[in-house]
Amino acid sequence: MQVTPAADPQMSREDFLMFRDFIHEKCGIFFAENKTYLVRNRLVKRMADLGIKTYRDYFYHVKYDTSLKEFNALLNLITTNETSFFRNEPQLLSFSDEVLPLLIDEKNKQCGQKRLRIWSAGCSTGEEPYTLSIIIHEKIRDLTNWNVEIIANDISEQVLQKARRGEFSGITMRNVRPDILTRYFTKTGDLYRVNPSVKSLVNFSHMNLNDPRRTSVNSNLDAIFCRNVMIYFSDEVKRQLTRNFYNALRPGGYFYIGHSETLHGISKAFKLVYFKNALVYHKEATGVAATAGTGHTATAQTAAKPAGSSAGVSSGASRALDLLSKIKPVSQHK
């Protein structure tokens, strides 16, 4: 249905705040008032498709739909799911060439089956967790004695359905090397299908990151990736979610956020480690006792080399802070 000016109602401030507060309460995403135009544009076509003429009527249609079908449709409208394989290469290099070898070395010293658990929080259509699976396959060619699990979740059922299919094409494949395409994908026409060995490490599930009961289920994780997701959340939600991430990591675990994101003003529970390829947050295994969110911990200003690391580390706070100051913010979802 073509939306005409008559069917394109103006959004009042009251209408905007009604949706803004509802969305924030339900999933933690927060829109500043200068995003009124964006929210309005994303709702108008959906309202026209449903034959709903006012924002208030559509609001109640969403709020009282017990099937949650329309709430999920609303989430798909307001969230950005732009992503790609091997997105932000420096961060992934720090994981594959620096962090993962540390984890592998530590696990190899253990008796019996070796366990590796990674969380891709806000995984969108699956490119990030599949990328992590490929990296692990590249680093550990024989997974016979390994129990590897990549937990991947998103709030949108629609994008999770696409992630589970594991079929990709177009620009999302632009960063994949030809040899990686050959080893881990099967090409059919214009589609690249992720091979079963890659899919076998990834477990997709629905999760609202603004629900502490769900996020507290995961524990004893070696690494968490939540990149370009928290940029959409209010500071209140960021603090709660970061506390949950800290508690979900095992001592010695690593936390990746977007390359332009920072936990400054959000949490002092992590140490900020300067590896050769990227800055990575680290939950210390020993040393200063840390209580997430309280500030009684090491901070980015006291970044230090983790035990056993061979990576180059900043000689002081100035280097880390200088690097952070040069990073430009982004406004895209992962």
Secondary structure, DSSP 4 states (H G I P E B T S, - for coil): -PPPGGGSPPPPHHHHHHHHHHHHHHH-B---GGGHHHHHHHHHHHHHHHT--SHHHHHHHHHT-TT-HHHHHHHHHHS-----TT-SHHHHHHIIIIIHHHHHHHHHTSSSSEEEEEEEES-TTTHHHHHHHHHHHHH-S--TTEEEEEEEEES-HHHHHHHHHTEE-GGGGTT--HHHHHHHEEEETTEEEEPHHHHTTEEEEE--TT-HHHHTS--SEEEEEE-SSGGGB-HHHHHHHHHHHHHHEEEEEEEEE-TT---TTT--SSEEEE-SS-EEEE--SSSS---TTSS-S--GGG--PPTT--S---SSHHHHHHHHHHPPP-----
